[in-house]
Amino acid sequence: MSYMVGYGSTYPQQLHHRGASIESVYVHPTKVGCNDGYSSYYSSSKPNPNIHVGAIVGGPNSKDEFSDTRPDSSHLEPTTYMNAAFVGSVVAFLDNSLDKSD
């Protein structure tokens, strides 16, 4: 299971993210109000219509279980503190690999 959306063959399908879980304006051109989004999309068991490739979610719980259900925000919400740590690590790795190539 990959906890990075769009990476690998199995990754989270119900990201807890409004932009991911509500259809595009091209598919659904009418206004989606706050309550509409909650009742029509938040509670849906369907995969998100928009895939936020590269977003990293919280991952499994303390029992190493992962429930890919949108309301489980602590495990399915892409946050800056999750994604920033990954990006920072990759930048450090790349920086070190560039130093060795000189």
Buried (B, 14 or more C-beta within 10 A) or exposed (E): EBBBBEEEEEBBBBBBBBEBBBBEEEEBEEEBEEEBEEEBBBEBEEBBBBBBEEBBBBBEEEEEEBEBBBEBEEBBBBBEEBBEEEEEEEEEEEEEEEEEEE
